[in-house]
Amino acid sequence: MNYPKYFFIFIINFLVAILILCKLTQVALRWVDIYTKHGYSVVVPDLRGLTLPESISILKKLGLKYDVDTSHYNPSFKINQIISSSPEPGNHVKEGRHIYIQVNSQSYQSFLPDIINKDKRIAIKLLHANHIFVKEIRYVHNMSKDTVLKVLYKNQSIRFGYKLPTNQDGITLIIGKGYERNNLVVPNVVGMSLHSAIDTLKNQLFHVINFYYDHGIINPYQNAQVYRQKPDPGEIYDKNKSIELWLTSKELLDNLIQVEEKDSKKQIEKIQVEEKDSKKQIEKIQIEEKNSKNKEEKIESDLSE
């Protein structure tokens, strides 16, 4: 047998097969590059601050798809402006990639959550969750340290459920800071005799006491009672400063108490009416929240279509 001849033919066929395989591989790789657009990318544009229609137009021209998030509100942006996008501007992505854009929604409304008497940190988290900006925090002397005592909007006190405007510029929190070493709570001595009032104040470490009495009182230690005090009961006050007391006869004080009781009764009735109105307002707010949520869901559905 002619072995060298067959061996030569085998080598020739083997080389031809390798050459054909290389050509097929090159063709396949080229087809894959064309199919997957390998080496071709689009730079993600900076959409921050643009309006939603402008952003959509730019993304379409670049061959990019988009998903819109309308559940956020940022007072630093105008309504319908883009707050952020993902992937971030400058990144290279393939054509047809989805870009997630966060738009400043005009349908979003903020309602003040119940943060009175809550810890400062919890209150701020609740406010951020409701997209409410805290412009300022003021600390006042109060035994409830780091506790929210009051909420102000444009220097007006607001309550739970208050609907803040979309372009709200932030609220102010009034928070207790406890009291210093010499600051103590002033007791209530109104209605007491002078002797009892002095004893009560001294037991609370208030030693500087000034008193004034109406004309006609012969002995203020026997036939007079306190009808006014300064500072008011419950205030945080420096124990080294003076407490001012005003005295009158028991008969006059009884008359004053009767008048104050009548005024207090009227005030309670007024508060009850306000509470009833407030309850109606909260129910109205809850209905508005529900309608707002339905409207927001409709907008998201329209945008996704």
C-alpha positions as CSV (number, residue, x, y, z in Angstrom):
1,M,0.0,0.0,0.0
2,N,1.1,3.6,-0.7
3,Y,0.9,5.0,2.8
4,P,2.6,8.3,2.1
5,K,0.0,9.1,-0.5
6,Y,-2.9,8.4,1.8
7,F,-1.3,10.4,4.6
8,F,-0.8,13.4,2.3
9,I,-4.5,13.2,1.2
10,F,-5.6,13.1,4.9
11,I,-3.5,16.2,5.7
12,I,-5.0,18.1,2.7
13,N,-8.5,17.2,3.8
14,F,-7.8,18.1,7.4
15,L,-6.5,21.6,6.4
16,V,-9.5,22.2,4.1
17,A,-11.9,21.2,6.9
18,I,-10.1,23.6,9.4
19,L,-10.3,26.4,6.8
20,I,-14.0,25.8,6.2
21,L,-14.6,25.8,10.0
22,C,-12.8,29.1,10.4
23,K,-14.8,30.7,7.6
24,L,-18.1,29.4,9.1
25,T,-17.0,30.8,12.6
26,Q,-16.3,34.2,11.1
27,V,-19.6,34.3,9.4
28,A,-21.4,33.3,12.5
29,L,-19.7,35.9,14.7
30,R,-20.4,38.6,12.2
31,W,-24.1,37.6,12.2
32,V,-24.2,37.7,16.0
33,D,-22.6,41.2,16.0
34,I,-25.2,42.4,13.6
35,Y,-28.1,40.8,15.5
36,T,-27.0,42.0,18.9
37,K,-25.5,45.3,17.7
38,H,-22.2,44.5,19.4
39,G,-20.0,47.6,19.8
40,Y,-23.0,49.9,19.2
41,S,-24.3,51.9,22.2
42,V,-26.3,55.0,23.0
43,V,-25.3,57.5,25.6
44,V,-28.0,58.1,28.2
45,P,-29.0,61.8,28.0
46,D,-29.3,64.2,31.0
47,L,-33.0,64.6,31.4
48,R,-32.9,66.3,34.9
49,G,-35.0,69.5,34.8
50,L,-36.6,68.8,31.5
51,T,-40.3,68.4,31.1
52,L,-41.8,65.0,30.6
53,P,-42.8,65.6,27.0
54,E,-39.3,66.9,26.2
55,S,-37.7,63.9,27.8
56,I,-39.9,61.4,26.0
57,S,-39.1,63.0,22.7
58,I,-35.4,62.8,23.3
59,L,-35.5,59.2,24.3
60,K,-37.6,58.2,21.2
61,K,-35.1,59.9,18.9
62,L,-32.2,57.9,20.5
63,G,-34.2,54.7,20.2
64,L,-34.6,54.2,23.9
65,K,-37.7,53.1,25.7
66,Y,-38.9,54.6,29.0
67,D,-40.9,53.9,32.2
68,V,-42.3,56.9,34.1
69,D,-42.6,57.1,37.9
70,T,-45.2,59.8,39.0
71,S,-45.2,58.9,42.7
72,H,-42.7,61.6,43.9
73,Y,-42.8,65.3,44.6
74,N,-39.7,67.5,45.1
75,P,-40.3,71.3,45.9
76,S,-36.9,72.1,44.2
77,F,-38.4,71.2,40.8
78,K,-41.4,72.6,38.9
79,I,-44.4,70.4,38.2
80,N,-43.8,67.9,35.4
81,Q,-40.0,68.3,35.5
82,I,-37.8,65.3,35.6
83,I,-36.2,64.7,39.1
84,S,-33.9,61.9,38.2
85,S,-33.3,59.0,35.7
86,S,-31.8,55.5,35.8
87,P,-29.3,54.5,34.4
88,E,-27.6,57.8,35.2
89,P,-26.7,60.3,32.4
90,G,-23.5,59.5,30.5
91,N,-23.9,55.7,30.8
92,H,-23.7,53.7,27.6
93,V,-26.6,51.4,26.9
94,K,-27.9,49.4,23.9
95,E,-30.7,50.8,21.7
96,G,-34.1,49.7,23.0
97,R,-33.0,49.8,26.6
98,H,-35.6,51.0,29.2
99,I,-34.8,54.3,31.0
100,Y,-36.6,54.9,34.3
101,I,-37.5,58.5,34.7
102,Q,-38.9,60.1,37.9
103,V,-41.2,63.0,37.2
104,N,-42.3,65.7,39.7
105,S,-46.0,64.8,39.8
106,Q,-48.7,67.5,39.9
107,S,-51.2,64.9,41.2
108,Y,-49.3,64.3,44.4
109,Q,-50.7,66.0,47.5
110,S,-49.2,66.0,50.9
111,F,-51.1,65.7,54.1
112,L,-49.6,66.3,57.5
113,P,-49.2,63.0,59.4
114,D,-49.9,62.7,63.1
115,I,-46.5,63.7,64.6
116,I,-47.5,65.8,67.7
117,N,-46.0,64.3,70.9
118,K,-43.8,61.9,68.7
119,D,-40.1,61.6,68.9
120,K,-38.2,64.0,66.6
121,R,-36.6,61.2,64.5
122,I,-39.8,59.3,64.0
123,A,-41.6,62.5,63.1
124,I,-39.0,63.5,60.5
125,K,-39.1,60.0,58.9
126,L,-42.9,60.3,58.7
127,L,-42.7,63.7,57.0
128,H,-40.1,62.5,54.5
129,A,-42.3,59.5,53.7
130,N,-45.1,62.0,52.9
131,H,-42.8,64.2,50.9
132,I,-43.0,67.1,53.3
133,F,-39.9,69.3,53.6
134,V,-38.7,70.5,57.0
135,K,-37.5,74.0,56.6
136,E,-36.7,74.8,60.2
137,I,-36.5,73.2,63.7
138,R,-37.0,75.4,66.7
139,Y,-36.2,74.2,70.2
140,V,-38.1,75.5,73.3
141,H,-37.9,74.8,77.0
142,N,-40.3,71.9,77.7
143,M,-40.0,68.8,79.8
144,S,-40.7,66.6,76.7
145,K,-37.2,66.6,75.3
146,D,-36.8,65.9,71.6
147,T,-40.6,65.7,71.2
148,V,-42.7,67.5,68.6
149,L,-44.9,70.1,70.3
150,K,-46.2,72.1,67.4
151,V,-46.1,72.3,63.6
152,L,-46.0,75.7,61.8
153,Y,-46.6,76.4,58.2
154,K,-46.1,80.1,57.1
155,N,-46.0,80.9,60.9
156,Q,-49.5,79.4,61.4
157,S,-50.0,76.4,63.6
158,I,-51.4,73.4,61.6
159,R,-52.8,70.1,62.7
160,F,-52.9,66.4,61.7
161,G,-54.5,66.0,58.2
162,Y,-53.7,69.5,57.0
163,K,-53.4,69.5,53.2
164,L,-50.2,71.2,52.1
165,P,-50.0,72.8,48.7
166,T,-48.0,71.0,46.0
167,N,-45.4,73.9,45.9
168,Q,-45.1,74.0,49.7
169,D,-41.8,75.6,50.8
170,G,-41.4,73.6,54.0
171,I,-42.7,73.5,57.6
172,T,-41.3,74.5,60.9
173,L,-41.2,72.0,63.8
174,I,-41.4,73.2,67.4
175,I,-39.5,70.7,69.6
176,G,-38.9,70.5,73.3
177,K,-35.3,70.6,74.6
178,G,-35.9,69.7,78.2
179,Y,-34.7,72.3,80.7
180,E,-31.4,73.4,82.2
181,R,-30.2,72.7,85.7
182,N,-31.8,75.8,87.3
183,N,-35.0,75.7,85.2
184,L,-38.0,74.1,87.0
185,V,-41.7,73.8,86.4
186,V,-43.7,76.6,88.0
187,P,-46.5,75.2,90.3
188,N,-50.1,76.5,90.2
189,V,-50.8,78.6,93.3
190,V,-53.8,80.5,92.1
191,G,-56.7,80.3,94.6
192,M,-54.3,79.6,97.5
193,S,-53.8,81.8,100.5
194,L,-50.5,83.8,100.5
195,H,-49.1,81.5,103.2
196,S,-49.9,78.3,101.3
197,A,-48.6,79.8,98.0
198,I,-45.3,80.8,99.5
199,D,-44.9,77.3,101.1
200,T,-45.7,75.6,97.8
201,L,-43.3,77.7,95.9
202,K,-40.4,77.3,98.4
203,N,-41.0,73.5,98.4
204,Q,-40.4,73.7,94.6
205,L,-37.1,75.7,95.3
206,F,-38.5,79.1,94.2
207,H,-37.4,81.4,97.0
208,V,-37.7,84.9,95.5
209,I,-41.4,85.8,95.8
210,N,-42.9,89.2,95.3
211,F,-46.6,89.8,96.0
212,Y,-49.0,92.7,95.4
213,Y,-52.5,93.1,96.9
214,D,-55.6,95.1,96.2
215,H,-56.6,98.0,98.4
216,G,-58.8,97.2,101.3
217,I,-56.9,94.0,102.4
218,I,-55.9,94.6,106.0
219,N,-53.8,91.5,106.5
220,P,-52.7,89.7,103.2
221,Y,-51.6,86.7,105.3
222,Q,-55.1,86.1,106.6
223,N,-57.9,87.3,104.3
224,A,-56.3,87.3,100.8
225,Q,-55.9,84.7,98.1
226,V,-53.8,84.5,94.9
227,Y,-55.8,85.4,91.8
228,R,-52.9,85.8,89.4
229,Q,-49.3,84.6,89.1
230,K,-46.4,85.3,86.8
231,P,-45.0,83.1,85.2
232,D,-48.0,81.0,84.5
233,P,-48.4,77.6,86.0
234,G,-46.6,74.8,84.1
235,E,-44.0,77.1,82.6
236,I,-40.3,76.3,82.7
237,Y,-38.6,79.0,84.8
238,D,-35.3,79.8,86.4
239,K,-35.6,79.1,90.1
240,N,-33.3,82.0,91.0
241,K,-35.7,84.5,89.4
242,S,-38.6,86.1,91.2
243,I,-42.2,84.8,91.1
244,E,-44.9,87.5,91.1
245,L,-48.2,87.0,92.9
246,W,-51.3,89.2,92.9
247,L,-53.7,89.0,95.9
248,T,-57.3,89.8,96.4
249,S,-60.1,89.1,99.0
250,K,-61.7,85.7,99.0
251,E,-65.1,87.2,98.0
252,L,-63.7,88.9,94.9
253,L,-61.7,85.7,94.0
254,D,-64.9,83.6,94.2
255,N,-66.6,86.1,91.7
256,L,-63.5,85.8,89.4
257,I,-63.6,82.0,89.5
258,Q,-67.3,82.0,88.6
259,V,-66.7,84.3,85.6
260,E,-63.7,82.1,84.5
261,E,-65.8,78.9,84.9
262,K,-68.4,80.4,82.5
263,D,-65.8,81.4,80.1
264,S,-64.2,78.0,80.4
265,K,-67.5,76.3,79.7
266,K,-68.0,78.4,76.6
267,Q,-64.4,77.6,75.5
268,I,-65.1,73.9,75.9
269,E,-68.2,74.1,73.8
270,K,-66.2,76.0,71.2
271,I,-63.5,73.3,71.2
272,Q,-66.2,70.6,70.8
273,V,-67.6,72.3,67.8
274,E,-64.0,72.7,66.3
275,E,-63.4,69.0,67.0
276,K,-66.6,68.1,65.1
277,D,-65.5,70.3,62.2
278,S,-62.0,68.8,62.3
279,K,-63.5,65.3,62.1
280,K,-65.5,66.3,59.1
281,Q,-62.4,67.8,57.6
282,I,-60.4,64.6,58.1
283,E,-63.1,62.5,56.5
284,K,-63.1,64.9,53.5
285,I,-59.3,64.6,53.3
286,Q,-59.5,60.8,53.3
287,I,-61.9,61.0,50.4
288,E,-59.6,63.4,48.6
289,E,-56.6,61.1,49.2
290,K,-58.6,58.2,47.7
291,N,-59.6,60.2,44.7
292,S,-56.0,61.4,44.3
293,K,-54.7,57.9,44.5
294,N,-57.1,56.7,41.8
295,K,-56.1,59.7,39.6
296,E,-52.4,58.8,40.1
297,E,-53.0,55.2,39.1
298,K,-54.9,56.4,36.0
299,I,-52.0,58.7,35.0
300,E,-49.4,55.8,35.5
301,S,-51.6,53.5,33.4
302,D,-51.9,56.1,30.6
303,L,-48.2,56.7,30.6
304,S,-47.3,53.0,30.5
305,E,-49.6,52.6,27.5
